[in-house]
Amino acid sequence: MTEEKKATKEAKSDEVVSFKGRFTSAVGRRKRAIAQVHLYQNGKGVVMVNDIKATQYFPPSILPIISQPLKLAGHFKDFNMSIHVSGGGIKGQAEAVRHGISRALVKIDSEIRPSL
């Protein structure tokens, strides 16, 4: 049984991606959910939510909500994102993340604000 625990701890540590370098941060809110978003430039499109990959944290039906501002701005794979989200339900958290990503993108390039 201890071997299984060690294996899961090693697998979990492999999933955590270390983000380094300059980033732009913003806070998004929706209902009771709050998301702190850090966009790292020159990334490969890695999205970590509470130290878990976004595809594992959110159900597949919710993932398009998160990627919406990136698609509208044309920066789908240009940034790595580290997100800490708390409060509310899954949908409220996803919408808070979307709000935070939108605000961070506007900080980077204010000309994309009308499209968001």
N, C-alpha and C positions, 0 to 999 in steps of 0.2 A: 504494500500500500504506500510506503514511503517513496518507492520508485515512481509511482504514478504522480504523486505530488511534485516530485522534482521535475518530471517530464513536463507537467503543465506549467510550472513556474518558468522553465527554460523556454517553452513555446511562447508564453506571454511576454517574456523579456525580448524575444526576437521580434515581436510585433511592434514594440515601441520604437518609433523613429525619432532620432534626435534632430531637432531643428536648430540651426546655427545661422548667424548672420543678421543682417538688418531686416526689420519687419515693420509693418504698419498695423496698429491695433485699433479696434473699435468695439463698442458694446452695442448689442442688439437686444431689444426687449419685445415680448409679445405675451399678453395676459400676465401670468405669474412667472414665466420663464425668462431667464437672463442668460445671454451668451457673450462671453469674452472671446473675440476673434483676433488671431494674430496671422497676418498674411506675410509669408516670407517670399521675397522676390527671387527670380531665377530658379523656380522650383519645377517639379515634375508632375504636379497635380495630386500629391499625397494629402489626404484629409484625415486628421486624427481628432476625434471627439472624446474628451475625457480619457485620453491615452489609449483609445481603442479606434480601429479603423472605422470610418463612417459607414461603410457597407455592413459592418457587424453591429454597430450601435443603432442605426435606424433601419426600419424595414424597407424593402425595395420600393414600395409604393410611396414612401416619403422622400426618398433620395432626390427625385427631380425638383422638389421644393428648394433644396439646398443649392443645387447647381444652377438654378434659374438666373441669378444676377451675373454669374460668370459667363453663361452663354450669351446673355444680352449684351454684355460688355465686350465679348470676344476674347476673353482671357481664360478659357476653360482649363488649360493645362499649364498656365504660366506661373502659378503660385503653389507653394506648399502651405497648408493651413493647420494651425494648432488651435483648437477650440475647447473652451471649458464652458459647459452649459449646466444649469441647475434650475430646479423648480418647474412646476407645470407638468403637462403630459408630453408625450412624444411629439404630437403635431405642434403644440405650442413651442416646444424646444426647437423643432425644425424651422419654424417661422422666425423665431428669435435669432437663429443662426443665419438665416437668409437676410434679415435686417442688419445684422452685424457685418456680414460680407459686403452688403451694398454700401454701408457707411464707410468701410475700409477702402473699397474701390473708389468712392468719391474723394476720399482723402488723397489717393494716389493720382487720380486724373479727374478733375472737376468737370471736364467737358462731357463725361458720360452720364451725368446726373439726369438729363431729360429722358434718356433711354431706360433708366431704372425706374 
